[in-house]
Amino acid sequence: MRTVGAIASELTFTEPAFGGLQWRPMICAAGCQTAKLCVTPWRNKHFLSSATIHRVGLREHDNSPVRVIRDILWTILLVNYEIFCAIFRCFVPAEPKDVSGEVVLITGTGHGMGREMALRFGRLGAKVVCVDINPEGNEQTYKMILAEKGKVFKYVCDVADRAAVMQLAEKVRREVGEVDILVNNAGIMPCKPVLQQTEKEIRLMMDINVNGNLWFIQAFLPSMIERNHGHIVAISSMAGLMGTRNLVPYCGSKYAVRGIMEALAVELRAEPTDTSGIHFTTVCPSIVNTGLCHKPRIRFKKALKIVEPGEAADIIVDSVLRNVLEISIPTRLHNAIRYLYRMIPISAAFALNDLADSGADAHD
């Protein structure tokens, strides 16, 4: 029996009824294959040349009543198809992809989730590139992967230093090869009221948590676009989905990570070349036992437990293998926080926060 993804992968044709737009396969948010509109290989009076589109980011629109109605009907069809794909993948997950031989670069591998993800990708046959500012912790991870007969490389790099990141990228290309999967995991979490946080603490956190993501994206995305192959993973947080006291700057940084990933996915859709082979996964963990949160506060421990790094890594790696766009850890919280929390009035959300009474108490 052919699946929806198998049928969608065969759709590559030009449809005159919809203005000559061409279909081509892509991966939807739920991980299934669907169809992507591609206008760049085709020219008519409704569109500028691809060179002009690429240069100025503009496109002429035919807003005649017939064209608008046709576009609305087409969009309704496409939206419903995407919703069907998402529902379908809730019950029939996508088959995991093979990452053996792929180059997987992970930042923050000196401990915690970064180390655990590196170990798991190594077991899957990937060439793991461990990056951390802490040489001792990174060395331990390196030796652990070697002990399991994995292929691993180690580098020391300050992710907040753009020049150092660009130098690292050149070195990795020479010594390992082009990066196929980039995992932006490095981060810090000052935990105290915003008025007690120093300028140095806030700037450092933003440089690592936000700018570090951007520098690595700038370093490795161009080769992914050139090859139409790659996967970028970013570690956001549950604090990137809802505000939490004692974590005001941290919440801002993790909201920024989600925004960067969402905007990047949108931006690549406008590329004049095919980018359907590049995937994104944003991860929003709750409280993970990595040592960043010294004083976690959880009222309902059965509903929201502290997650061990290995358990979190299992979920993240599985989501990457299935090209899942966004996940929460624990996974059951995703729909409740990602969607329902945003549908109710903010005052109602505050009431729910008061009931849950979960987060982090201040510490140095």
ROVOFI-692134 format. One record per residue (C-alpha): residue number from 0; residue in one letter; chain; x, y, z. Coordinates in steps of 0.02 Angstrom, whole numbers. Layout:
<rs>
R   resi   resn   chain       c1       c2       c3
R    NUM      A       A        X        Y        Z
...
</rs>
This chain:
<rs>
R   resi   resn   chain       c1       c2       c3
R      0      M       A        0        0        0
R      1      R       A       72      168      -51
R      2      T       A       85      301       83
R      3      V       A       42      485       65
R      4      G       A      229      524       63
R      5      A       A      262      399      -77
R      6      I       A      125      475     -184
R      7      A       A      179      653     -148
R      8      S       A      360      614     -193
R      9      E       A      305      573     -370
R     10      L       A      221      742     -397
R     11      T       A      331      845     -513
R     12      F       A      231      929     -648
R     13      T       A      177     1097     -716
R     14      E       A       -5     1145     -690
R     15      P       A      -66     1277     -815
R     16      A       A     -231     1294     -720
R     17      F       A     -136     1372     -576
R     18      G       A      -32     1496     -675
R     19      G       A      101     1374     -733
R     20      L       A      167     1342     -558
R     21      Q       A      276     1189     -541
R     22      W       A      261     1062     -401
R     23      R       A      412      981     -320
R     24      P       A      427      871     -164
R     25      M       A      472      942        6
R     26      I       A      457      888      188
R     27      C       A      314      966      283
R     28      A       A      315     1015      467
R     29      A       A      252      845      519
R     30      G       A      392      756      426
R     31      C       A      294      691      277
R     32      Q       A      326      730       95
R     33      T       A      212      856       15
R     34      A       A      219      976     -130
R     35      K       A      310     1142     -140
R     36      L       A      268     1281     -260
R     37      C       A      414     1327     -370
R     38      V       A      403     1478     -484
R     39      T       A      585     1509     -524
R     40      P       A      608     1394     -676
R     41      W       A      455     1468     -759
R     42      R       A      425     1639     -833
R     43      N       A      271     1736     -882
R     44      K       A      201     1911     -861
R     45      H       A      151     1878     -680
R     46      F       A      327     1853     -615
R     47      L       A      495     1941     -624
R     48      S       A      649     1846     -676
R     49      S       A      732     1737     -544
R     50      A       A      883     1853     -546
R     51      T       A      773     2002     -505
R     52      I       A      679     1906     -372
R     53      H       A      843     1853     -292
R     54      R       A      914     2029     -301
R     55      V       A      771     2135     -236
R     56      G       A      655     2006     -158
R     57      L       A      503     2069     -255
R     58      R       A      371     1983     -360
R     59      E       A      236     2058     -467
R     60      H       A       59     2005     -419
R     61      D       A      -93     1991     -529
R     62      N       A     -232     2046     -411
R     63      S       A     -373     2029     -535
R     64      P       A     -529     1951     -457
R     65      V       A     -509     1789     -555
R     66      R       A     -328     1769     -504
R     67      V       A     -362     1809     -321
R     68      I       A     -506     1685     -311
R     69      R       A     -399     1553     -396
R     70      D       A     -255     1584     -275
R     71      I       A     -370     1575     -124
R     72      L       A     -445     1409     -181
R     73      W       A     -272     1340     -215
R     74      T       A     -212     1395      -43
R     75      I       A     -362     1316       43
R     76      L       A     -323     1153      -47
R     77      L       A     -139     1161        1
R     78      V       A     -174     1208      184
R     79      N       A     -294     1063      204
R     80      Y       A     -169      946      125
R     81      E       A      -35     1002      249
R     82      I       A     -155      980      395
R     83      F       A     -196      805      334
R     84      C       A      -10      765      323
R     85      A       A       17      827      501
R     86      I       A     -126      722      568
R     87      F       A      -69      572      468
R     88      R       A      107      584      540
R     89      C       A       39      592      717
R     90      F       A      -17      412      692
R     91      V       A      110      353      563
R     92      P       A      280      431      599
R     93      A       A      401      454      455
R     94      E       A      533      322      432
R     95      P       A      699      374      511
R     96      K       A      833      427      388
R     97      D       A     1006      348      381
R     98      V       A     1144      460      448
R     99      S       A     1288      337      434
R    100      G       A     1435      426      355
R    101      E       A     1354      596      381
R    102      V       A     1456      733      465
R    103      V       A     1364      789      623
R    104      L       A     1434      944      711
R    105      I       A     1369      975      888
R    106      T       A     1414     1123      997
R    107      G       A     1421     1108     1185
R    108      T       A     1477      926     1187
R    109      G       A     1577      942     1347
R    110      H       A     1433      878     1453
R    111      G       A     1245      856     1464
R    112      M       A     1133      840     1311
R    113      G       A     1275      885     1192
R    114      R       A     1379      738     1251
R    115      E       A     1230      619     1248
R    116      M       A     1181      672     1071
R    117      A       A     1361      649     1012
R    118      L       A     1364      472     1083
R    119      R       A     1201      427      998
R    120      F       A     1249      496      828
R    121      G       A     1414      404      843
R    122      R       A     1321      241      873
R    123      L       A     1221      275      714
R    124      G       A     1381      279      612
R    125      A       A     1394      466      589
R    126      K       A     1558      562      591
R    127      V       A     1536      664      749
R    128      V       A     1620      834      766
R    129      C       A     1626      884      950
R    130      V       A     1641     1070      983
R    131      D       A     1656     1148     1155
R    132      I       A     1748     1290     1242
R    133      N       A     1794     1169     1382
R    134      P       A     1936     1059     1318
R    135      E       A     1931      939     1466
R    136      G       A     1746      897     1450
R    137      N       A     1760      887     1262
R    138      E       A     1907      767     1277
R    139      Q       A     1803      653     1388
R    140      T       A     1662      648     1260
R    141      Y       A     1789      616     1122
R    142      K       A     1863      467     1216
R    143      M       A     1691      397     1256
R    144      I       A     1645      393     1071
R    145      L       A     1814      317     1025
R    146      A       A     1786      182     1157
R    147      E       A     1627      135     1064
R    148      K       A     1724      125      899
R    149      G       A     1641      282      834
R    150      K       A     1711      409      711
R    151      V       A     1742      571      805
R    152      F       A     1838      734      793
R    153      K       A     1859      866      928
R    154      Y       A     1884     1054      920
R    155      V       A     1890     1192     1049
R    156      C       A     1792     1348      998
R    157      D       A     1705     1496     1079
R    158      V       A     1537     1498      990
R    159      A       A     1515     1682     1032
R    160      D       A     1671     1729      930
R    161      R       A     1619     1742      748
R    162      A       A     1798     1743      681
R    163      A       A     1838     1585      780
R    164      V       A     1680     1501      712
R    165      M       A     1728     1542      532
R    166      Q       A     1904     1475      561
R    167      L       A     1829     1317      637
R    168      A       A     1717     1294      485
R    169      E       A     1866     1299      366
R    170      K       A     1963     1177      475
R    171      V       A     1816     1055      484
R    172      R       A     1795     1061      294
R    173      R       A     1979     1019      269
R    174      E       A     1994      885      401
R    175      V       A     1822      804      406
R    176      G       A     1715      862      259
R    177      E       A     1557      963      232
R    178      V       A     1440      966      381
R    179      D       A     1274      879      349
R    180      I       A     1190      902      518
R    181      L       A     1223     1054      627
R    182      V       A     1164     1048      808
R    183      N       A     1171     1218      895
R    184      N       A     1166     1157     1074
R    185      A       A     1286     1269     1172
R    186      G       A     1203     1385     1295
R    187      I       A     1209     1460     1470
R    188      M       A     1070     1505     1592
R    189      P       A     1094     1641     1724
R    190      C       A      953     1616     1847
R    191      K       A      904     1766     1953
R    192      P       A      789     1918     1941
R    193      V       A      828     2029     1792
R    194      L       A      872     2178     1902
R    195      Q       A     1008     2074     1983
R    196      Q       A     1088     2019     1820
R    197      T       A     1241     2116     1765
R    198      E       A     1271     2186     1593
R    199      K       A     1416     2064     1571
R    200      E       A     1306     1915     1613
R    201      I       A     1168     1968     1494
R    202      R       A     1285     2010     1349
R    203      L       A     1380     1847     1368
R    204      M       A     1219     1746     1372
R    205      M       A     1151     1832     1217
R    206      D       A     1317     1807     1126
R    207      I       A     1316     1621     1163
R    208      N       A     1130     1579     1157
R    209      V       A     1080     1689     1009
R    210      N       A     1231     1751      910
R    211      G       A     1317     1582      922
R    212      N       A     1171     1505      827
R    213      L       A     1185     1638      692
R    214      W       A     1373     1621      671
R    215      F       A     1363     1433      647
R    216      I       A     1217     1451      527
R    217      Q       A     1316     1577      424
R    218      A       A     1467     1462      426
R    219      F       A     1383     1300      371
R    220      L       A     1219     1343      284
R    221      P       A     1298     1399      118
R    222      S       A     1367     1225       81
R    223      M       A     1199     1148      128
R    224      I       A     1112     1262        2
R    225      E       A     1243     1222     -130
R    226      R       A     1216     1035     -106
R    227      N       A     1029     1048      -64
R    228      H       A     1067      935       82
R    229      G       A     1075      969      268
R    230      H       A      988      982      434
R    231      I       A      999     1120      564
R    232      V       A      948     1084      743
R    233      A       A      928     1219      876
R    234      I       A      902     1196     1061
R    235      S       A      774     1323     1119
R    236      S       A      679     1292     1281
R    237      M       A      508     1285     1361
R    238      A       A      563     1459     1417
R    239      G       A      557     1502     1232
R    240      L       A      371     1461     1230
R    241      M       A      315     1545     1391
R    242      G       A      387     1674     1511
R    243      T       A      467     1616     1673
R    244      R       A      524     1720     1822
R    245      N       A      710     1728     1863
R    246      L       A      744     1691     1679
R    247      V       A      695     1852     1591
R    248      P       A      851     1873     1480
R    249      Y       A      861     1685     1456
R    250      C       A      679     1679     1399
R    251      G       A      719     1818     1275
R    252      S       A      866     1720     1205
R    253      K       A      764     1561     1185
R    254      Y       A      618     1651     1104
R    255      A       A      750     1722      986
R    256      V       A      813     1547      942
R    257      R       A      638     1493      893
R    258      G       A      615     1651      791
R    259      I       A      780     1625      702
R    260      M       A      735     1447      654
R    261      E       A      561     1492      595
R    262      A       A      621     1641      494
R    263      L       A      763     1538      419
R    264      A       A      640     1407      357
R    265      V       A      533     1544      280
R    266      E       A      684     1628      201
R    267      L       A      746     1468      119
R    268      R       A      577     1441       38
R    269      A       A      609     1601      -60
R    270      E       A      778     1541     -124
R    271      P       A      785     1534     -315
R    272      T       A      864     1361     -303
R    273      D       A      788     1202     -235
R    274      T       A      812     1194      -45
R    275      S       A      688     1055       -8
R    276      G       A      832      944       49
R    277      I       A      871     1057      198
R    278      H       A      776     1023      358
R    279      F       A      755     1108      526
R    280      T       A      718     1047      702
R    281      T       A      688     1162      850
R    282      V       A      692     1081     1021
R    283      C       A      605     1153     1174
R    284      P       A      655     1056     1330
R    285      S       A      582     1090     1501
R    286      I       A      699     1054     1647
R    287      V       A      843      941     1598
R    288      N       A      968      881     1728
R    289      T       A     1120      961     1647
R    290      G       A     1177     1067     1794
R    291      L       A     1115     1233     1722
R    292      C       A      963     1240     1836
R    293      H       A     1025     1222     2014
R    294      K       A      858     1250     2101
R    295      P       A      716     1181     1994
R    296      R       A      540     1206     2061
R    297      I       A      406     1080     2010
R    298      R       A      237     1067     2094
R    299      F       A      163      920     1999
R    300      K       A      312      804     1985
R    301      K       A      216      664     1898
R    302      A       A      159      780     1759
R    303      L       A      323      876     1738
R    304      K       A      476      780     1792
R    305      I       A      659      826     1778
R    306      V       A      722      744     1620
R    307      E       A      891      659     1614
R    308      P       A     1009      712     1473
R    309      G       A     1008      538     1396
R    310      E       A      819      534     1386
R    311      A       A      816      706     1307
R    312      A       A      950      655     1182
R    313      D       A      849      502     1131
R    314      I       A      700      613     1089
R    315      I       A      805      742      997
R    316      V       A      901      617      890
R    317      D       A      741      523      845
R    318      S       A      659      688      794
R    319      V       A      807      734      685
R    320      L       A      804      564      600
R    321      R       A      618      590      561
R    322      N       A      638      774      507
R    323      V       A      518      837      640
R    324      L       A      507     1026      635
R    325      E       A      479     1066      819
R    326      I       A      469      964      977
R    327      S       A      454      989     1164
R    328      I       A      530      881     1300
R    329      P       A      427      799     1373
R    330      T       A      339      781     1206
R    331      R       A      164      780     1280
R    332      L       A      184      963     1328
R    333      H       A      210     1024     1150
R    334      N       A       31     1052     1094
R    335      A       A      -25     1117     1264
R    336      I       A      112     1249     1275
R    337      R       A      145     1284     1091
R    338      Y       A      -36     1310     1039
R    339      L       A     -165     1308     1180
R    340      Y       A      -64     1426     1290
R    341      R       A      -66     1555     1151
R    342      M       A     -253     1539     1118
R    343      I       A     -310     1595     1290
R    344      P       A     -303     1773     1363
R    345      I       A     -137     1816     1444
R    346      S       A     -224     1836     1612
R    347      A       A     -287     1657     1596
R    348      A       A     -111     1601     1553
R    349      F       A      -46     1687     1711
R    350      A       A     -177     1591     1812
R    351      L       A     -115     1427     1739
R    352      N       A       64     1476     1779
R    353      D       A       13     1510     1959
R    354      L       A      -70     1340     1970
R    355      A       A       80     1247     1897
R    356      D       A      204     1348     2002
R    357      S       A      350     1272     1907
R    358      G       A      513     1349     1850
R    359      A       A      678     1392     1931
R    360      D       A      719     1479     2093
R    361      A       A      857     1609     2091
R    362      H       A     1038     1555     2117
R    363      D       A     1212     1621     2079
</rs>
